Amino acid sequence: MTFPLLHSLTIALGERSYPIQIGSGLLADAASFAGLPKASAALIVSNSTVAPLYAPALQTALQPHYASVHLVVLPDGEAHKDWQTLNLIFDALLQNNCDRKTVLFALGGGVVGDMTGFAAASYMRGVPFVQVPTTLLAQVDSSVGGKTGINHPLGKNMVGAFYQPQRVLCDLDTLKTLPASEVSAGLAEVIKYGPIADTTFLDWIEAHIDALVARDVQALAHAVRRSCEIKAQVVSQDEREGGLRAILNFGHTFGHAIEAGLGYGDWLHGEAVGCGMVMAAHLSQALGLVDAAFVQRLTRLIAAAGLPVRGPMLDASDNAGRYLALMRVDKKAEAGAIRFVLIDGPGRACMRGAEDTLVRAAIDRCCAA
């Protein structure tokens, strides 16, 4: 049975170009996986939450294309995005005598996608992989663009590689089984595209935030498509984050500090990014880039998405100092100087530094007592 494809777009990277397919019922349709690199074996990488829900359907859909379809199930959660869990993928590949043509399929959220991509980039110096994201956050952000990696105790995503997938398959039906908190976390990454690139999209998100929270399929389809379009435009111009692509990290410098400071998995990534956007907006205002009305508008929208807008206390004696120390480990830092993605007027983003006193004031303003 063939299901209708709602949207299709392309990440234009020359010989590394690939399609993003967005629709309902795609995961269980064997036709969705036609035209991928030929191989005798496929390995599905999933986690303990997603595998029982969707791995059987994906295995059935892949069987017409591969003689053997293997499955490895990882523990769920950001806390397991590490070397030990990554090795479970390599163990499965080696135990099943997988060769350099084996295709990996990342079935899950951002953690599964990042680790599967890193494993694919590393195994036998590179095997093909396909992203099958099952969370809103992964569909609108982490599955697109080829960033792969794992966390280090001292910093998020500090070990990894740029490695593009062969295809991204966004099945909107998988969003029906997400916890409400995961929907909100994904909306953080949807919201970020408005302030940095498209005020019309920001207006649309504001008008449809209740429908998005309620998982209206038409609203979700538009949000996923427009988010992927914006990311595709940026990645096509700057694949390896030499400049422009860094704007996609709006809110992430503060957000990564929250995740590292609390311990990975305490807050969802999207929750930390949502709060981080509020902090970045306040810092943008302090630098005279936006006015208070814009900060209030963005804060209201983030709260309406069900996301925290008050940051956690990471250190009772010097909370802002702890944030600063963690942010100096951020990948965008240069020689210990933190570079922030800020809003240079609605719909425009910029990269720049800021005096510690201004950063401290923004953190203090946004953190819970």
Buried (B, 14 or more C-beta within 10 A) or exposed (E): EEBEBBBEBEBEBEEBEBBBBBBBBBBBBBEBBEEBEEBEBBBBBBBEBBBEBBBEBBBEBBEEBBEBBBBBBBEBBBBBBBEEBBEBBBEBBEEBEBEEEBBBBBBBBBBBBBBBBBBBBBBEEEBBBBBBBBBBBBBBBBBBBBBBBBBBEEBBBBBBBBBBBBBBBBBBBBBEEBEEBBBBBBBBBBBBBBBBBBEEBBEBBBEBBEBBBEBBBEBBBBBBBBBBBBBBBBBBEBBEBEEBBBBBBBBBBBBBBBBBBBEBBBBBBBBBBBBBBBBBBBBBBBBEBBEEEBBEBBBEBBBBBBBBBBBBEBEEEEBBBBBBBBBBBBBBBEEEEBBBBBBBBBBBBBBEBBEEEBBBBBBEBBBEE
